[in-house]
Amino acid sequence: MTTRFASAAEMMSRVLGMPDYRFAQIGHPVSSATDDELRAMARTAIEQGKSMLLKA
């Protein structure tokens, strides 16, 4: 999810009964990002995902 749409995703998770649903967030916009910027965003999302999955 890009930061621009995070508030909408948080609202939808509450509406759907999962108020604590977590998701990775990357910068916005993606469409104009360079290849290097996209790689950095992917690394960010991977690290966030690992943190969510491995949370004890």
PQR file with spaces between the fields and no chain letter, atoms N, CA, C, O and H, PARSE charges and radii, in Angstrom:
ATOM       1  N    MET     1       0.847   -1.158    0.000 -0.4000 1.5000
ATOM       2  CA   MET     1       0.000    0.000    0.000 -0.0000 2.0000
ATOM       3  C    MET     1       0.899    1.229    0.000  0.5500 1.7000
ATOM       4  O    MET     1       1.883    1.281    0.737 -0.5500 1.4000
ATOM       5  N    THR     2       0.567    2.206   -0.814 -0.4000 1.5000
ATOM       6  CA   THR     2       1.346    3.438   -0.757 -0.0000 2.0000
ATOM       7  C    THR     2       0.818    4.324    0.365  0.5500 1.7000
ATOM       8  O    THR     2      -0.341    4.220    0.769 -0.5500 1.4000
ATOM       9  H    THR     2      -0.233    2.164   -1.413  0.4000 1.0000
ATOM      10  N    THR     3       1.689    5.192    0.855 -0.4000 1.5000
ATOM      11  CA   THR     3       1.319    6.051    1.977 -0.0000 2.0000
ATOM      12  C    THR     3       0.100    6.907    1.659  0.5500 1.7000
ATOM      13  O    THR     3      -0.669    7.248    2.559 -0.5500 1.4000
ATOM      14  H    THR     3       2.630    5.276    0.527  0.4000 1.0000
ATOM      15  N    ARG     4      -0.080    7.250    0.414 -0.4000 1.5000
ATOM      16  CA   ARG     4      -1.219    8.089    0.005 -0.0000 2.0000
ATOM      17  C    ARG     4      -2.557    7.424    0.292  0.5500 1.7000
ATOM      18  O    ARG     4      -3.542    8.110    0.565 -0.5500 1.4000
ATOM      19  H    ARG     4       0.544    6.973   -0.317  0.4000 1.0000
ATOM      20  N    PHE     5      -2.606    6.099    0.233 -0.4000 1.5000
ATOM      21  CA   PHE     5      -3.862    5.362    0.392 -0.0000 2.0000
ATOM      22  C    PHE     5      -3.947    4.588    1.698  0.5500 1.7000
ATOM      23  O    PHE     5      -4.884    3.813    1.891 -0.5500 1.4000
ATOM      24  H    PHE     5      -1.806    5.541    0.011  0.4000 1.0000
ATOM      25  N    ALA     6      -2.998    4.778    2.588 -0.4000 1.5000
ATOM      26  CA   ALA     6      -2.978    4.033    3.853 -0.0000 2.0000
ATOM      27  C    ALA     6      -4.210    4.321    4.707  0.5500 1.7000
ATOM      28  O    ALA     6      -4.768    3.404    5.310 -0.5500 1.4000
ATOM      29  H    ALA     6      -2.236    5.407    2.431  0.4000 1.0000
ATOM      30  N    SER     7      -4.637    5.570    4.765 -0.4000 1.5000
ATOM      31  CA   SER     7      -5.806    5.889    5.601 -0.0000 2.0000
ATOM      32  C    SER     7      -7.062    5.187    5.070  0.5500 1.7000
ATOM      33  O    SER     7      -7.900    4.747    5.857 -0.5500 1.4000
ATOM      34  H    SER     7      -4.183    6.314    4.275  0.4000 1.0000
ATOM      35  N    ALA     8      -7.197    5.080    3.759 -0.4000 1.5000
ATOM      36  CA   ALA     8      -8.341    4.361    3.190 -0.0000 2.0000
ATOM      37  C    ALA     8      -8.262    2.870    3.525  0.5500 1.7000
ATOM      38  O    ALA     8      -9.282    2.249    3.826 -0.5500 1.4000
ATOM      39  H    ALA     8      -6.516    5.438    3.119  0.4000 1.0000
ATOM      40  N    ALA     9      -7.075    2.303    3.476 -0.4000 1.5000
ATOM      41  CA   ALA     9      -6.909    0.884    3.817 -0.0000 2.0000
ATOM      42  C    ALA     9      -7.208    0.643    5.298  0.5500 1.7000
ATOM      43  O    ALA     9      -7.818   -0.365    5.652 -0.5500 1.4000
ATOM      44  H    ALA     9      -6.247    2.808    3.231  0.4000 1.0000
ATOM      45  N    GLU    10      -6.782    1.558    6.151 -0.4000 1.5000
ATOM      46  CA   GLU    10      -7.071    1.420    7.582 -0.0000 2.0000
ATOM      47  C    GLU    10      -8.581    1.493    7.833  0.5500 1.7000
ATOM      48  O    GLU    10      -9.113    0.723    8.633 -0.5500 1.4000
ATOM      49  H    GLU    10      -6.286    2.377    5.863  0.4000 1.0000
ATOM      50  N    MET    11      -9.267    2.408    7.157 -0.4000 1.5000
ATOM      51  CA   MET    11     -10.716    2.512    7.300 -0.0000 2.0000
ATOM      52  C    MET    11     -11.404    1.227    6.842  0.5500 1.7000
ATOM      53  O    MET    11     -12.310    0.728    7.509 -0.5500 1.4000
ATOM      54  H    MET    11      -8.835    3.033    6.507  0.4000 1.0000
ATOM      55  N    MET    12     -10.966    0.695    5.694 -0.4000 1.5000
ATOM      56  CA   MET    12     -11.575   -0.539    5.185 -0.0000 2.0000
ATOM      57  C    MET    12     -11.341   -1.715    6.126  0.5500 1.7000
ATOM      58  O    MET    12     -12.223   -2.557    6.296 -0.5500 1.4000
ATOM      59  H    MET    12     -10.230    1.100    5.152  0.4000 1.0000
ATOM      60  N    SER    13     -10.168   -1.780    6.734 -0.4000 1.5000
ATOM      61  CA   SER    13      -9.913   -2.886    7.659 -0.0000 2.0000
ATOM      62  C    SER    13     -10.840   -2.784    8.867  0.5500 1.7000
ATOM      63  O    SER    13     -11.307   -3.803    9.375 -0.5500 1.4000
ATOM      64  H    SER    13      -9.452   -1.096    6.596  0.4000 1.0000
ATOM      65  N    ARG    14     -11.112   -1.562    9.333 -0.4000 1.5000
ATOM      66  CA   ARG    14     -12.060   -1.393   10.445 -0.0000 2.0000
ATOM      67  C    ARG    14     -13.470   -1.792   10.015  0.5500 1.7000
ATOM      68  O    ARG    14     -14.167   -2.502   10.740 -0.5500 1.4000
ATOM      69  H    ARG    14     -10.733   -0.734    8.920  0.4000 1.0000
ATOM      70  N    VAL    15     -13.887   -1.334    8.835 -0.4000 1.5000
ATOM      71  CA   VAL    15     -15.228   -1.642    8.329 -0.0000 2.0000
ATOM      72  C    VAL    15     -15.411   -3.151    8.173  0.5500 1.7000
ATOM      73  O    VAL    15     -16.498   -3.675    8.413 -0.5500 1.4000
ATOM      74  H    VAL    15     -13.321   -0.757    8.246  0.4000 1.0000
ATOM      75  N    LEU    16     -14.358   -3.838    7.774 -0.4000 1.5000
ATOM      76  CA   LEU    16     -14.436   -5.283    7.553 -0.0000 2.0000
ATOM      77  C    LEU    16     -14.192   -6.092    8.825  0.5500 1.7000
ATOM      78  O    LEU    16     -14.090   -7.317    8.778 -0.5500 1.4000
ATOM      79  H    LEU    16     -13.475   -3.412    7.579  0.4000 1.0000
ATOM      80  N    GLY    17     -14.099   -5.398    9.964 -0.4000 1.5000
ATOM      81  CA   GLY    17     -13.987   -6.097   11.241 -0.0000 2.0000
ATOM      82  C    GLY    17     -12.591   -6.519   11.630  0.5500 1.7000
ATOM      83  O    GLY    17     -12.429   -7.364   12.509 -0.5500 1.4000
ATOM      84  H    GLY    17     -14.181   -4.402   10.002  0.4000 1.0000
ATOM      85  N    MET    18     -11.573   -5.953   10.998 -0.4000 1.5000
ATOM      86  CA   MET    18     -10.191   -6.293   11.329 -0.0000 2.0000
ATOM      87  C    MET    18      -9.416   -5.004   11.630  0.5500 1.7000
ATOM      88  O    MET    18      -8.515   -4.635   10.877 -0.5500 1.4000
ATOM      89  H    MET    18     -11.705   -5.265   10.283  0.4000 1.0000
ATOM      90  N    PRO    19      -9.766   -4.317   12.730 -0.5600 1.5000
ATOM      91  CA   PRO    19      -9.172   -3.006   12.996  0.2800 2.0000
ATOM      92  C    PRO    19      -7.659   -3.026   13.216  0.5500 1.7000
ATOM      93  O    PRO    19      -7.000   -1.999   13.054 -0.5500 1.4000
ATOM      94  N    ASP    20      -7.112   -4.164   13.578 -0.4000 1.5000
ATOM      95  CA   ASP    20      -5.670   -4.255   13.828 -0.0000 2.0000
ATOM      96  C    ASP    20      -4.895   -4.827   12.655  0.5500 1.7000
ATOM      97  O    ASP    20      -3.717   -5.155   12.794 -0.5500 1.4000
ATOM      98  H    ASP    20      -7.647   -4.998   13.710  0.4000 1.0000
ATOM      99  N    TYR    21      -5.542   -4.953   11.493 -0.4000 1.5000
ATOM     100  CA   TYR    21      -4.880   -5.502   10.307 -0.0000 2.0000
ATOM     101  C    TYR    21      -3.691   -4.629    9.923  0.5500 1.7000
ATOM     102  O    TYR    21      -3.816   -3.410    9.801 -0.5500 1.4000
ATOM     103  H    TYR    21      -6.499   -4.688   11.379  0.4000 1.0000
ATOM     104  N    ARG    22      -2.554   -5.255    9.739 -0.4000 1.5000
ATOM     105  CA   ARG    22      -1.348   -4.518    9.389 -0.0000 2.0000
ATOM     106  C    ARG    22      -0.967   -4.786    7.941  0.5500 1.7000
ATOM     107  O    ARG    22      -1.236   -5.862    7.407 -0.5500 1.4000
ATOM     108  H    ARG    22      -2.453   -6.245    9.838  0.4000 1.0000
ATOM     109  N    PHE    23      -0.349   -3.815    7.321 -0.4000 1.5000
ATOM     110  CA   PHE    23       0.104   -3.968    5.938 -0.0000 2.0000
ATOM     111  C    PHE    23       1.340   -3.114    5.733  0.5500 1.7000
ATOM     112  O    PHE    23       1.555   -2.123    6.431 -0.5500 1.4000
ATOM     113  H    PHE    23      -0.131   -2.940    7.755  0.4000 1.0000
ATOM     114  N    ALA    24       2.137   -3.512    4.774 -0.4000 1.5000
ATOM     115  CA   ALA    24       3.352   -2.763    4.454 -0.0000 2.0000
ATOM     116  C    ALA    24       2.970   -1.481    3.727  0.5500 1.7000
ATOM     117  O    ALA    24       2.004   -1.439    2.966 -0.5500 1.4000
ATOM     118  H    ALA    24       1.962   -4.318    4.208  0.4000 1.0000
ATOM     119  N    GLN    25       3.750   -0.442    3.981 -0.4000 1.5000
ATOM     120  CA   GLN    25       3.521    0.834    3.311 -0.0000 2.0000
ATOM     121  C    GLN    25       4.795    1.282    2.609  0.5500 1.7000
ATOM     122  O    GLN    25       5.892    1.214    3.163 -0.5500 1.4000
ATOM     123  H    GLN    25       4.535   -0.476    4.599  0.4000 1.0000
ATOM     124  N    ILE    26       4.620    1.741    1.382 -0.4000 1.5000
ATOM     125  CA   ILE    26       5.741    2.281    0.626 -0.0000 2.0000
ATOM     126  C    ILE    26       5.400    3.702    0.185  0.5500 1.7000
ATOM     127  O    ILE    26       4.255    4.139    0.295 -0.5500 1.4000
ATOM     128  H    ILE    26       3.729    1.797    0.932  0.4000 1.0000
ATOM     129  N    GLY    27       6.394    4.404   -0.307 -0.4000 1.5000
ATOM     130  CA   GLY    27       6.192    5.780   -0.743 -0.0000 2.0000
ATOM     131  C    GLY    27       5.239    5.899   -1.920  0.5500 1.7000
ATOM     132  O    GLY    27       4.934    4.930   -2.615 -0.5500 1.4000
ATOM     133  H    GLY    27       7.324    4.049   -0.396  0.4000 1.0000
ATOM     134  N    HIS    28       4.790    7.108   -2.110 -0.4000 1.5000
ATOM     135  CA   HIS    28       3.864    7.405   -3.194 -0.0000 2.0000
ATOM     136  C    HIS    28       4.428    8.600   -3.962  0.5500 1.7000
ATOM     137  O    HIS    28       4.952    9.522   -3.337 -0.5500 1.4000
ATOM     138  H    HIS    28       5.038    7.896   -1.545  0.4000 1.0000
ATOM     139  N    PRO    29       4.345    8.616   -5.231 -0.5600 1.5000
ATOM     140  CA   PRO    29       3.730    7.658   -6.145  0.2800 2.0000
ATOM     141  C    PRO    29       4.721    6.577   -6.596  0.5500 1.7000
ATOM     142  O    PRO    29       5.936    6.732   -6.474 -0.5500 1.4000
ATOM     143  N    VAL    30       4.181    5.517   -7.103 -0.4000 1.5000
ATOM     144  CA   VAL    30       4.994    4.421   -7.625 -0.0000 2.0000
ATOM     145  C    VAL    30       5.204    4.591   -9.138  0.5500 1.7000
ATOM     146  O    VAL    30       6.259    4.241   -9.668 -0.5500 1.4000
ATOM     147  H    VAL    30       3.194    5.391   -7.203  0.4000 1.0000
ATOM     148  N    SER    31       4.212    5.119   -9.806 -0.4000 1.5000
ATOM     149  CA   SER    31       4.250    5.182  -11.276 -0.0000 2.0000
ATOM     150  C    SER    31       5.419    5.997  -11.830  0.5500 1.7000
ATOM     151  O    SER    31       5.902    5.714  -12.926 -0.5500 1.4000
ATOM     152  H    SER    31       3.355    5.404   -9.375  0.4000 1.0000
ATOM     153  N    SER    32       5.871    6.985  -11.099 -0.4000 1.5000
ATOM     154  CA   SER    32       6.970    7.812  -11.599 -0.0000 2.0000
ATOM     155  C    SER    32       8.312    7.476  -10.943  0.5500 1.7000
ATOM     156  O    SER    32       9.302    8.173  -11.166 -0.5500 1.4000
ATOM     157  H    SER    32       5.479    7.215  -10.208  0.4000 1.0000
ATOM     158  N    ALA    33       8.348    6.428  -10.148 -0.4000 1.5000
ATOM     159  CA   ALA    33       9.583    6.043   -9.466 -0.0000 2.0000
ATOM     160  C    ALA    33      10.576    5.421  -10.443  0.5500 1.7000
ATOM     161  O    ALA    33      10.195    4.744  -11.398 -0.5500 1.4000
ATOM     162  H    ALA    33       7.543    5.862   -9.967  0.4000 1.0000
ATOM     163  N    THR    34      11.839    5.666  -10.184 -0.4000 1.5000
ATOM     164  CA   THR    34      12.894    5.055  -10.994 -0.0000 2.0000
ATOM     165  C    THR    34      13.063    3.597  -10.575  0.5500 1.7000
ATOM     166  O    THR    34      12.500    3.165   -9.569 -0.5500 1.4000
ATOM     167  H    THR    34      12.149    6.216   -9.409  0.4000 1.0000
ATOM     168  N    ASP    35      13.828    2.855  -11.340 -0.4000 1.5000
ATOM     169  CA   ASP    35      14.089    1.458  -10.981 -0.0000 2.0000
ATOM     170  C    ASP    35      14.748    1.366   -9.605  0.5500 1.7000
ATOM     171  O    ASP    35      14.390    0.504   -8.802 -0.5500 1.4000
ATOM     172  H    ASP    35      14.285    3.206  -12.157  0.4000 1.0000
ATOM     173  N    ASP    36      15.695    2.238   -9.333 -0.4000 1.5000
ATOM     174  CA   ASP    36      16.358    2.220   -8.028 -0.0000 2.0000
ATOM     175  C    ASP    36      15.385    2.560   -6.900  0.5500 1.7000
ATOM     176  O    ASP    36      15.436    1.955   -5.828 -0.5500 1.4000
ATOM     177  H    ASP    36      15.986    2.939   -9.984  0.4000 1.0000
ATOM     178  N    GLU    37      14.513    3.513   -7.139 -0.4000 1.5000
ATOM     179  CA   GLU    37      13.511    3.862   -6.131 -0.0000 2.0000
ATOM     180  C    GLU    37      12.544    2.709   -5.895  0.5500 1.7000
ATOM     181  O    GLU    37      12.155    2.448   -4.756 -0.5500 1.4000
ATOM     182  H    GLU    37      14.472    4.004   -8.009  0.4000 1.0000
ATOM     183  N    LEU    38      12.153    2.018   -6.964 -0.4000 1.5000
ATOM     184  CA   LEU    38      11.266    0.861   -6.819 -0.0000 2.0000
ATOM     185  C    LEU    38      11.948   -0.255   -6.037  0.5500 1.7000
ATOM     186  O    LEU    38      11.315   -0.918   -5.215 -0.5500 1.4000
ATOM     187  H    LEU    38      12.469    2.230   -7.889  0.4000 1.0000
ATOM     188  N    ARG    39      13.232   -0.462   -6.291 -0.4000 1.5000
ATOM     189  CA   ARG    39      13.968   -1.475   -5.523 -0.0000 2.0000
ATOM     190  C    ARG    39      13.997   -1.112   -4.039  0.5500 1.7000
ATOM     191  O    ARG    39      13.816   -1.975   -3.180 -0.5500 1.4000
ATOM     192  H    ARG    39      13.746    0.077   -6.959  0.4000 1.0000
ATOM     193  N    ALA    40      14.224    0.155   -3.746 -0.4000 1.5000
ATOM     194  CA   ALA    40      14.238    0.606   -2.349 -0.0000 2.0000
ATOM     195  C    ALA    40      12.865    0.420   -1.709  0.5500 1.7000
ATOM     196  O    ALA    40      12.771    0.001   -0.555 -0.5500 1.4000
ATOM     197  H    ALA    40      14.371    0.856   -4.443  0.4000 1.0000
ATOM     198  N    MET    41      11.808    0.727   -2.445 -0.4000 1.5000
ATOM     199  CA   MET    41      10.452    0.528   -1.927 -0.0000 2.0000
ATOM     200  C    MET    41      10.186   -0.949   -1.664  0.5500 1.7000
ATOM     201  O    MET    41       9.577   -1.308   -0.655 -0.5500 1.4000
ATOM     202  H    MET    41      11.884    1.067   -3.382  0.4000 1.0000
ATOM     203  N    ALA    42      10.640   -1.796   -2.568 -0.4000 1.5000
ATOM     204  CA   ALA    42      10.463   -3.239   -2.392 -0.0000 2.0000
ATOM     205  C    ALA    42      11.205   -3.718   -1.144  0.5500 1.7000
ATOM     206  O    ALA    42      10.673   -4.519   -0.375 -0.5500 1.4000
ATOM     207  H    ALA    42      11.134   -1.505   -3.387  0.4000 1.0000
ATOM     208  N    ARG    43      12.428   -3.232   -0.943 -0.4000 1.5000
ATOM     209  CA   ARG    43      13.182   -3.610    0.262 -0.0000 2.0000
ATOM     210  C    ARG    43      12.439   -3.167    1.519  0.5500 1.7000
ATOM     211  O    ARG    43      12.381   -3.903    2.505 -0.5500 1.4000
ATOM     212  H    ARG    43      12.860   -2.582   -1.568  0.4000 1.0000
ATOM     213  N    THR    44      11.879   -1.976    1.480 -0.4000 1.5000
ATOM     214  CA   THR    44      11.105   -1.470    2.618 -0.0000 2.0000
ATOM     215  C    THR    44       9.914   -2.377    2.905  0.5500 1.7000
ATOM     216  O    THR    44       9.677   -2.754    4.053 -0.5500 1.4000
ATOM     217  H    THR    44      11.926   -1.379    0.679  0.4000 1.0000
ATOM     218  N    ALA    45       9.171   -2.724    1.865 -0.4000 1.5000
ATOM     219  CA   ALA    45       7.995   -3.590    2.037 -0.0000 2.0000
ATOM     220  C    ALA    45       8.398   -4.965    2.551  0.5500 1.7000
ATOM     221  O    ALA    45       7.709   -5.536    3.396 -0.5500 1.4000
ATOM     222  H    ALA    45       9.364   -2.418    0.933  0.4000 1.0000
ATOM     223  N    ILE    46       9.501   -5.498    2.051 -0.4000 1.5000
ATOM     224  CA   ILE    46       9.977   -6.805    2.516 -0.0000 2.0000
ATOM     225  C    ILE    46      10.325   -6.752    3.996  0.5500 1.7000
ATOM     226  O    ILE    46       9.947   -7.646    4.753 -0.5500 1.4000
ATOM     227  H    ILE    46      10.060   -5.033    1.364  0.4000 1.0000
ATOM     228  N    GLU    47      11.038   -5.719    4.414 -0.4000 1.5000
ATOM     229  CA   GLU    47      11.416   -5.593    5.825 -0.0000 2.0000
ATOM     230  C    GLU    47      10.188   -5.444    6.715  0.5500 1.7000
ATOM     231  O    GLU    47      10.112   -6.044    7.787 -0.5500 1.4000
ATOM     232  H    GLU    47      11.345   -4.993    3.799  0.4000 1.0000
ATOM     233  N    GLN    48       9.231   -4.644    6.267 -0.4000 1.5000
ATOM     234  CA   GLN    48       7.993   -4.491    7.043 -0.0000 2.0000
ATOM     235  C    GLN    48       7.238   -5.818    7.126  0.5500 1.7000
ATOM     236  O    GLN    48       6.741   -6.190    8.189 -0.5500 1.4000
ATOM     237  H    GLN    48       9.292   -4.156    5.396  0.4000 1.0000
ATOM     238  N    GLY    49       7.157   -6.520    6.011 -0.4000 1.5000
ATOM     239  CA   GLY    49       6.484   -7.815    5.993 -0.0000 2.0000
ATOM     240  C    GLY    49       7.152   -8.830    6.895  0.5500 1.7000
ATOM     241  O    GLY    49       6.477   -9.557    7.625 -0.5500 1.4000
ATOM     242  H    GLY    49       7.561   -6.217    5.147  0.4000 1.0000
ATOM     243  N    LYS    50       8.479   -8.885    6.850 -0.4000 1.5000
ATOM     244  CA   LYS    50       9.215   -9.794    7.736 -0.0000 2.0000
ATOM     245  C    LYS    50       8.933   -9.464    9.188  0.5500 1.7000
ATOM     246  O    LYS    50       8.732  -10.362   10.005 -0.5500 1.4000
ATOM     247  H    LYS    50       9.027   -8.295    6.257  0.4000 1.0000
ATOM     248  N    SER    51       8.916   -8.196    9.508 -0.4000 1.5000
ATOM     249  CA   SER    51       8.641   -7.769   10.878 -0.0000 2.0000
ATOM     250  C    SER    51       7.253   -8.213   11.328  0.5500 1.7000
ATOM     251  O    SER    51       7.072   -8.661   12.460 -0.5500 1.4000
ATOM     252  H    SER    51       9.079   -7.467    8.844  0.4000 1.0000
ATOM     253  N    MET    52       6.281   -8.086   10.436 -0.4000 1.5000
ATOM     254  CA   MET    52       4.915   -8.503   10.776 -0.0000 2.0000
ATOM     255  C    MET    52       4.812  -10.015   10.939  0.5500 1.7000
ATOM     256  O    MET    52       4.148  -10.501   11.855 -0.5500 1.4000
ATOM     257  H    MET    52       6.428   -7.723    9.516  0.4000 1.0000
ATOM     258  N    LEU    53       5.463  -10.749   10.059 -0.4000 1.5000
ATOM     259  CA   LEU    53       5.373  -12.210   10.097 -0.0000 2.0000
ATOM     260  C    LEU    53       6.152  -12.824   11.252  0.5500 1.7000
ATOM     261  O    LEU    53       5.752  -13.854   11.794 -0.5500 1.4000
ATOM     262  H    LEU    53       6.003  -10.355    9.315  0.4000 1.0000
ATOM     263  N    LEU    54       7.244  -12.206   11.624 -0.4000 1.5000
ATOM     264  CA   LEU    54       8.107  -12.781   12.646 -0.0000 2.0000
ATOM     265  C    LEU    54       7.887  -12.196   14.027  0.5500 1.7000
ATOM     266  O    LEU    54       8.608  -12.525   14.969 -0.5500 1.4000
ATOM     267  H    LEU    54       7.568  -11.369   11.183  0.4000 1.0000
ATOM     268  N    LYS    55       6.888  -11.326   14.150 -0.4000 1.5000
ATOM     269  CA   LYS    55       6.573  -10.711   15.450 -0.0000 2.0000
ATOM     270  C    LYS    55       6.207  -11.803   16.437  0.5500 1.7000
ATOM     271  O    LYS    55       5.332  -12.627   16.174 -0.5500 1.4000
ATOM     272  H    LYS    55       6.303  -11.059   13.385  0.4000 1.0000
ATOM     273  N    ALA    56       6.877  -11.802   17.562 -0.4000 1.5000
ATOM     274  CA   ALA    56       6.631  -12.853   18.575 -0.0000 2.0000
ATOM     275  C    ALA    56       5.472  -12.497   19.471  0.5500 1.7000
ATOM     276  O    ALA    56       5.130  -13.264   20.372 -0.5500 1.4000
ATOM     277  H    ALA    56       7.589  -11.133   17.776  0.4000 1.0000
